[in-house]
Amino acid sequence: MNKNPSETKIQIAETLKEMIKSRPFTKITVQDIVGACNINRNTFYYHFENTYDLLYFTYSREVQNIVDSYHQSNASLPQAMDFVLNYIDENISLCTCAYESLGEQQLKIIFEKDLMFLVRATIDYFSQETEQKLSEDFKTFVGYSYTNLLSAQLIWYIKHNDDLDKEIFKQCLQPFFTTSLKSVMEESVKTYKKYEVRTRSRI
């Protein structure tokens, strides 16, 4: 087979993604995957330790693709959130599988790794829009905090996907996230200015 390792790795991941649509992850074996990919077991184990390692790679790649699409399209945060939530709805079998098989903590790690970019881009946008000067340390702190928040909300959305009103969830998440983030940034600037005034008065 005329494929380099990276292409083979992606092929294996895409095969798992398709299989999950029709059967439980726990019923999918390495033999099933190598048979569908027309590769041998040594090739599979060259790329992955086991099927859980493959699932982690597959879902991480999906999340990274979402973030890349956001970056390339220069979408607004509400548009990006719509895109993410629509992706979850359209790929709920894979998302649920990742949640149930990898666990909430691993899923959180996957989200945080890639969503930090989205959150930091939003912070930079607000900073430029309001002409607020914020330190990189503060941006990192706020970025990490809100990435945690967004990750937790997305996991909750996956966990309760069958039971919730999705339109209400979207309507609540977007303004809560953006309004709250903007308020934190505005308050930080006020606090910094007060500190600056007190410092100058002591000189």
Phi and psi restraints in degrees (value plus and minus 20) as a CYANA .aco file:
   2 ASN   PHI    -106.5   -66.5
   2 ASN   PSI      48.4    88.4
   3 LYS   PHI    -155.0  -115.0
   3 LYS   PSI     118.4   158.4
   4 ASN   PHI     -99.7   -59.7
   4 ASN   PSI     146.7   186.7
   5 PRO   PHI     -75.6   -35.6
   5 PRO   PSI     -59.5   -19.5
   6 SER   PHI     -85.9   -45.9
   6 SER   PSI     -59.0   -19.0
   7 GLU   PHI     -86.0   -46.0
   7 GLU   PSI     -60.0   -20.0
   8 THR   PHI     -84.6   -44.6
   8 THR   PSI     -61.4   -21.4
   9 LYS   PHI     -81.8   -41.8
   9 LYS   PSI     -62.1   -22.1
  10 ILE   PHI     -86.8   -46.8
  10 ILE   PSI     -59.9   -19.9
  11 GLN   PHI     -80.8   -40.8
  11 GLN   PSI     -63.1   -23.1
  12 ILE   PHI     -82.7   -42.7
  12 ILE   PSI     -62.7   -22.7
  13 ALA   PHI     -84.0   -44.0
  13 ALA   PSI     -63.3   -23.3
  14 GLU   PHI     -85.0   -45.0
  14 GLU   PSI     -55.1   -15.1
  15 THR   PHI     -84.6   -44.6
  15 THR   PSI     -64.6   -24.6
  16 LEU   PHI     -81.0   -41.0
  16 LEU   PSI     -63.7   -23.7
  17 LYS   PHI     -77.2   -37.2
  17 LYS   PSI     -62.0   -22.0
  18 GLU   PHI     -89.0   -49.0
  18 GLU   PSI     -61.0   -21.0
  19 MET   PHI     -84.2   -44.2
  19 MET   PSI     -56.4   -16.4
  20 ILE   PHI     -82.9   -42.9
  20 ILE   PSI     -45.2    -5.2
  21 LYS   PHI     -86.4   -46.4
  21 LYS   PSI     -44.8    -4.8
  22 SER   PHI    -139.0   -99.0
  22 SER   PSI     -26.7    13.3
  23 ARG   PHI    -174.5  -134.5
  23 ARG   PSI     136.6   176.6
  24 PRO   PHI     -82.9   -42.9
  24 PRO   PSI     126.2   166.2
  25 PHE   PHI     -78.0   -38.0
  25 PHE   PSI     -58.5   -18.5
  26 THR   PHI     -86.2   -46.2
  26 THR   PSI     -35.5     4.5
  27 LYS   PHI    -115.6   -75.6
  27 LYS   PSI     -22.8    17.2
  28 ILE   PHI    -112.9   -72.9
  28 ILE   PSI     104.5   144.5
  29 THR   PHI    -127.1   -87.1
  29 THR   PSI     144.5   184.5
  30 VAL   PHI     -79.5   -39.5
  30 VAL   PSI     -58.5   -18.5
  31 GLN   PHI     -82.5   -42.5
  31 GLN   PSI     -58.8   -18.8
  32 ASP   PHI     -79.6   -39.6
  32 ASP   PSI     -64.5   -24.5
  33 ILE   PHI     -89.4   -49.4
  33 ILE   PSI     -67.2   -27.2
  34 VAL   PHI     -86.7   -46.7
  34 VAL   PSI     -52.6   -12.6
  35 GLY   PHI     -86.0   -46.0
  35 GLY   PSI     -63.3   -23.3
  36 ALA   PHI     -89.0   -49.0
  36 ALA   PSI     -51.5   -11.5
  37 CYS   PHI    -108.0   -68.0
  37 CYS   PSI     -30.2     9.8
  38 ASN   PHI      39.2    79.2
  38 ASN   PSI      26.9    66.9
  39 ILE   PHI    -148.6  -108.6
  39 ILE   PSI     150.1   190.1
  40 ASN   PHI    -116.6   -76.6
  40 ASN   PSI     148.8   188.8
  41 ARG   PHI     -83.6   -43.6
  41 ARG   PSI     -53.6   -13.6
  42 ASN   PHI     -81.9   -41.9
  42 ASN   PSI     -56.5   -16.5
  43 THR   PHI     -85.5   -45.5
  43 THR   PSI     -62.2   -22.2
  44 PHE   PHI     -80.0   -40.0
  44 PHE   PSI     -69.4   -29.4
  45 TYR   PHI     -93.8   -53.8
  45 TYR   PSI     -33.0     7.0
  46 TYR   PHI     -88.4   -48.4
  46 TYR   PSI     -54.6   -14.6
  47 HIS   PHI    -116.6   -76.6
  47 HIS   PSI     -52.6   -12.6
  48 PHE   PHI    -157.3  -117.3
  48 PHE   PSI     126.9   166.9
  49 GLU   PHI     -94.6   -54.6
  49 GLU   PSI     -57.1   -17.1
  50 ASN   PHI    -185.9  -145.9
  50 ASN   PSI    -194.9  -154.9
  51 THR   PHI     -88.9   -48.9
  51 THR   PSI     -47.6    -7.6
  52 TYR   PHI     -90.1   -50.1
  52 TYR   PSI     -58.2   -18.2
  53 ASP   PHI     -82.5   -42.5
  53 ASP   PSI     -61.1   -21.1
  54 LEU   PHI     -83.0   -43.0
  54 LEU   PSI     -64.1   -24.1
  55 LEU   PHI     -82.0   -42.0
  55 LEU   PSI     -62.1   -22.1
  56 TYR   PHI     -80.1   -40.1
  56 TYR   PSI     -66.3   -26.3
  57 PHE   PHI     -82.9   -42.9
  57 PHE   PSI     -64.4   -24.4
  58 THR   PHI     -80.4   -40.4
  58 THR   PSI     -67.1   -27.1
  59 TYR   PHI     -93.2   -53.2
  59 TYR   PSI     -56.8   -16.8
  60 SER   PHI     -80.1   -40.1
  60 SER   PSI     -60.6   -20.6
  61 ARG   PHI     -85.0   -45.0
  61 ARG   PSI     -59.5   -19.5
  62 GLU   PHI     -82.2   -42.2
  62 GLU   PSI     -65.8   -25.8
  63 VAL   PHI     -84.2   -44.2
  63 VAL   PSI     -62.0   -22.0
  64 GLN   PHI     -81.6   -41.6
  64 GLN   PSI     -59.0   -19.0
  65 ASN   PHI     -83.4   -43.4
  65 ASN   PSI     -57.1   -17.1
  66 ILE   PHI     -83.2   -43.2
  66 ILE   PSI     -66.8   -26.8
  67 VAL   PHI     -85.0   -45.0
  67 VAL   PSI     -59.9   -19.9
  68 ASP   PHI     -82.2   -42.2
  68 ASP   PSI     -60.6   -20.6
  69 SER   PHI     -83.6   -43.6
  69 SER   PSI     -60.7   -20.7
  70 TYR   PHI     -81.3   -41.3
  70 TYR   PSI     -65.0   -25.0
  71 HIS   PHI     -83.9   -43.9
  71 HIS   PSI     -64.6   -24.6
  72 GLN   PHI     -89.9   -49.9
  72 GLN   PSI     -54.4   -14.4
  73 SER   PHI    -107.1   -67.1
  73 SER   PSI     -29.6    10.4
  74 ASN   PHI      35.0    75.0
  74 ASN   PSI      22.4    62.4
  75 ALA   PHI     -95.2   -55.2
  75 ALA   PSI     136.0   176.0
  76 SER   PHI     -94.0   -54.0
  76 SER   PSI     145.5   185.5
  77 LEU   PHI     -81.3   -41.3
  77 LEU   PSI     -65.0   -25.0
  78 PRO   PHI     -77.9   -37.9
  78 PRO   PSI     -59.5   -19.5
  79 GLN   PHI     -85.2   -45.2
  79 GLN   PSI     -60.1   -20.1
  80 ALA   PHI     -84.5   -44.5
  80 ALA   PSI     -62.0   -22.0
  81 MET   PHI     -85.4   -45.4
  81 MET   PSI     -61.1   -21.1
  82 ASP   PHI     -78.4   -38.4
  82 ASP   PSI     -62.8   -22.8
  83 PHE   PHI     -83.1   -43.1
  83 PHE   PSI     -64.1   -24.1
  84 VAL   PHI     -84.1   -44.1
  84 VAL   PSI     -67.4   -27.4
  85 LEU   PHI     -87.2   -47.2
  85 LEU   PSI     -57.1   -17.1
  86 ASN   PHI     -85.3   -45.3
  86 ASN   PSI     -57.8   -17.8
  87 TYR   PHI     -80.9   -40.9
  87 TYR   PSI     -65.0   -25.0
  88 ILE   PHI     -79.3   -39.3
  88 ILE   PSI     -65.2   -25.2
  89 ASP   PHI     -80.2   -40.2
  89 ASP   PSI     -62.7   -22.7
  90 GLU   PHI     -96.7   -56.7
  90 GLU   PSI     -40.6    -0.6
  91 ASN   PHI    -145.9  -105.9
  91 ASN   PSI      18.5    58.5
  92 ILE   PHI     -83.8   -43.8
  92 ILE   PSI     -50.2   -10.2
  93 SER   PHI     -84.1   -44.1
  93 SER   PSI     -62.3   -22.3
  94 LEU   PHI     -89.3   -49.3
  94 LEU   PSI     -62.4   -22.4
  95 CYS   PHI     -83.9   -43.9
  95 CYS   PSI     -64.2   -24.2
  96 THR   PHI     -85.4   -45.4
  96 THR   PSI     -60.4   -20.4
  97 CYS   PHI     -80.4   -40.4
  97 CYS   PSI     -64.6   -24.6
  98 ALA   PHI     -83.1   -43.1
  98 ALA   PSI     -60.8   -20.8
  99 TYR   PHI     -84.7   -44.7
  99 TYR   PSI     -67.3   -27.3
 100 GLU   PHI     -94.7   -54.7
 100 GLU   PSI     -55.0   -15.0
 101 SER   PHI    -112.1   -72.1
 101 SER   PSI     -54.9   -14.9
 102 LEU   PHI    -112.2   -72.2
 102 LEU   PSI     -48.9    -8.9
 103 GLY   PHI      76.6   116.6
 103 GLY   PSI     137.9   177.9
 104 GLU   PHI     -83.0   -43.0
 104 GLU   PSI     -58.5   -18.5
 105 GLN   PHI     -86.6   -46.6
 105 GLN   PSI     -62.8   -22.8
 106 GLN   PHI     -86.5   -46.5
 106 GLN   PSI     -58.5   -18.5
 107 LEU   PHI     -84.1   -44.1
 107 LEU   PSI     -59.2   -19.2
 108 LYS   PHI     -82.5   -42.5
 108 LYS   PSI     -60.6   -20.6
 109 ILE   PHI     -82.4   -42.4
 109 ILE   PSI     -62.8   -22.8
 110 ILE   PHI     -81.6   -41.6
 110 ILE   PSI     -67.9   -27.9
 111 PHE   PHI     -83.7   -43.7
 111 PHE   PSI     -67.4   -27.4
 112 GLU   PHI     -82.2   -42.2
 112 GLU   PSI     -55.9   -15.9
 113 LYS   PHI     -80.0   -40.0
 113 LYS   PSI     -59.1   -19.1
 114 ASP   PHI    -122.8   -82.8
 114 ASP   PSI     -50.2   -10.2
 115 LEU   PHI     -94.6   -54.6
 115 LEU   PSI     -38.2     1.8
 116 MET   PHI     -76.4   -36.4
 116 MET   PSI     -57.2   -17.2
 117 PHE   PHI     -82.3   -42.3
 117 PHE   PSI     -64.9   -24.9
 118 LEU   PHI     -82.1   -42.1
 118 LEU   PSI     -64.4   -24.4
 119 VAL   PHI     -87.7   -47.7
 119 VAL   PSI     -64.0   -24.0
 120 ARG   PHI     -83.5   -43.5
 120 ARG   PSI     -56.0   -16.0
 121 ALA   PHI     -83.4   -43.4
 121 ALA   PSI     -57.6   -17.6
 122 THR   PHI     -87.9   -47.9
 122 THR   PSI     -62.0   -22.0
 123 ILE   PHI     -81.1   -41.1
 123 ILE   PSI     -64.7   -24.7
 124 ASP   PHI     -83.1   -43.1
 124 ASP   PSI     -57.9   -17.9
 125 TYR   PHI     -84.1   -44.1
 125 TYR   PSI     -68.5   -28.5
 126 PHE   PHI     -81.9   -41.9
 126 PHE   PSI     -59.4   -19.4
 127 SER   PHI     -82.6   -42.6
 127 SER   PSI     -63.2   -23.2
 128 GLN   PHI     -91.4   -51.4
 128 GLN   PSI     -59.8   -19.8
 129 GLU   PHI     -83.0   -43.0
 129 GLU   PSI     -59.6   -19.6
 130 THR   PHI    -120.6   -80.6
 130 THR   PSI     -17.5    22.5
 131 GLU   PHI      36.2    76.2
 131 GLU   PSI      20.2    60.2
 132 GLN   PHI    -111.6   -71.6
 132 GLN   PSI     113.8   153.8
 133 LYS   PHI    -116.8   -76.8
 133 LYS   PSI      90.4   130.4
 134 LEU   PHI    -139.3   -99.3
 134 LEU   PSI     120.9   160.9
 135 SER   PHI     -91.1   -51.1
 135 SER   PSI     135.9   175.9
 136 GLU   PHI     -84.4   -44.4
 136 GLU   PSI     -54.5   -14.5
 137 ASP   PHI     -82.4   -42.4
 137 ASP   PSI     -62.4   -22.4
 138 PHE   PHI     -87.2   -47.2
 138 PHE   PSI     -62.6   -22.6
 139 LYS   PHI     -80.0   -40.0
 139 LYS   PSI     -59.9   -19.9
 140 THR   PHI     -86.4   -46.4
 140 THR   PSI     -63.5   -23.5
 141 PHE   PHI     -80.3   -40.3
 141 PHE   PSI     -71.0   -31.0
 142 VAL   PHI     -85.4   -45.4
 142 VAL   PSI     -60.5   -20.5
 143 GLY   PHI     -80.1   -40.1
 143 GLY   PSI     -64.6   -24.6
 144 TYR   PHI     -85.2   -45.2
 144 TYR   PSI     -62.4   -22.4
 145 SER   PHI     -83.0   -43.0
 145 SER   PSI     -65.7   -25.7
 146 TYR   PHI     -97.9   -57.9
 146 TYR   PSI     -44.7    -4.7
 147 THR   PHI     -86.2   -46.2
 147 THR   PSI     -60.8   -20.8
 148 ASN   PHI     -78.6   -38.6
 148 ASN   PSI     -65.4   -25.4
 149 LEU   PHI     -82.6   -42.6
 149 LEU   PSI     -68.3   -28.3
 150 LEU   PHI     -85.4   -45.4
 150 LEU   PSI     -60.2   -20.2
 151 SER   PHI     -80.1   -40.1
 151 SER   PSI     -65.6   -25.6
 152 ALA   PHI     -82.1   -42.1
 152 ALA   PSI     -59.7   -19.7
 153 GLN   PHI     -87.8   -47.8
 153 GLN   PSI     -59.6   -19.6
 154 LEU   PHI     -87.1   -47.1
 154 LEU   PSI     -59.2   -19.2
 155 ILE   PHI     -84.4   -44.4
 155 ILE   PSI     -61.1   -21.1
 156 TRP   PHI     -82.0   -42.0
 156 TRP   PSI     -59.1   -19.1
 157 TYR   PHI     -83.8   -43.8
 157 TYR   PSI     -60.8   -20.8
 158 ILE   PHI     -86.3   -46.3
 158 ILE   PSI     -66.4   -26.4
 159 LYS   PHI     -81.7   -41.7
 159 LYS   PSI     -57.7   -17.7
 160 HIS   PHI    -131.8   -91.8
 160 HIS   PSI       5.4    45.4
 161 ASN   PHI     -75.7   -35.7
 161 ASN   PSI     -55.8   -15.8
 162 ASP   PHI     -98.2   -58.2
 162 ASP   PSI     -40.1    -0.1
 163 ASP   PHI    -125.0   -85.0
 163 ASP   PSI     -33.3     6.7
 164 LEU   PHI    -123.4   -83.4
 164 LEU   PSI     141.2   181.2
 165 ASP   PHI    -105.5   -65.5
 165 ASP   PSI      87.3   127.3
 166 LYS   PHI     -87.5   -47.5
 166 LYS   PSI     -54.6   -14.6
 167 GLU   PHI     -86.8   -46.8
 167 GLU   PSI     -60.5   -20.5
 168 ILE   PHI     -85.5   -45.5
 168 ILE   PSI     -60.8   -20.8
 169 PHE   PHI     -78.3   -38.3
 169 PHE   PSI     -66.8   -26.8
 170 LYS   PHI     -82.8   -42.8
 170 LYS   PSI     -63.5   -23.5
 171 GLN   PHI     -85.3   -45.3
 171 GLN   PSI     -49.5    -9.5
 172 CYS   PHI    -102.6   -62.6
 172 CYS   PSI     -62.6   -22.6
 173 LEU   PHI     -86.3   -46.3
 173 LEU   PSI     -68.0   -28.0
 174 GLN   PHI     -82.5   -42.5
 174 GLN   PSI     -74.0   -34.0
 175 PRO   PHI     -86.8   -46.8
 175 PRO   PSI     -54.7   -14.7
 176 PHE   PHI     -81.1   -41.1
 176 PHE   PSI     -66.0   -26.0
 177 PHE   PHI     -87.7   -47.7
 177 PHE   PSI     -71.6   -31.6
 178 THR   PHI     -91.8   -51.8
 178 THR   PSI     -63.2   -23.2
 179 THR   PHI     -85.7   -45.7
 179 THR   PSI     -63.6   -23.6
 180 SER   PHI     -83.0   -43.0
 180 SER   PSI     -64.9   -24.9
 181 LEU   PHI     -83.0   -43.0
 181 LEU   PSI     -63.8   -23.8
 182 LYS   PHI     -84.0   -44.0
 182 LYS   PSI     -60.2   -20.2
 183 SER   PHI     -83.9   -43.9
 183 SER   PSI     -61.7   -21.7
 184 VAL   PHI     -80.8   -40.8
 184 VAL   PSI     -62.4   -22.4
 185 MET   PHI     -86.7   -46.7
 185 MET   PSI     -61.4   -21.4
 186 GLU   PHI     -84.5   -44.5
 186 GLU   PSI     -62.1   -22.1
 187 GLU   PHI     -85.3   -45.3
 187 GLU   PSI     -56.4   -16.4
 188 SER   PHI     -84.7   -44.7
 188 SER   PSI     -57.5   -17.5
 189 VAL   PHI     -86.5   -46.5
 189 VAL   PSI     -62.7   -22.7
 190 LYS   PHI     -80.3   -40.3
 190 LYS   PSI     -64.4   -24.4
 191 THR   PHI     -83.0   -43.0
 191 THR   PSI     -62.4   -22.4
 192 TYR   PHI     -83.3   -43.3
 192 TYR   PSI     -61.5   -21.5
 193 LYS   PHI     -84.4   -44.4
 193 LYS   PSI     -60.6   -20.6
 194 LYS   PHI     -82.3   -42.3
 194 LYS   PSI     -62.6   -22.6
 195 TYR   PHI     -83.1   -43.1
 195 TYR   PSI     -60.4   -20.4
 196 GLU   PHI     -84.1   -44.1
 196 GLU   PSI     -61.5   -21.5
 197 VAL   PHI     -84.6   -44.6
 197 VAL   PSI     -65.5   -25.5
 198 ARG   PHI     -82.6   -42.6
 198 ARG   PSI     -59.2   -19.2
 199 THR   PHI     -85.1   -45.1
 199 THR   PSI     -63.6   -23.6
 200 ARG   PHI     -84.7   -44.7
 200 ARG   PSI     -55.9   -15.9
 201 SER   PHI     -88.1   -48.1
 201 SER   PSI     -40.7    -0.7
 202 ARG   PHI    -105.8   -65.8
 202 ARG   PSI     -32.9     7.1
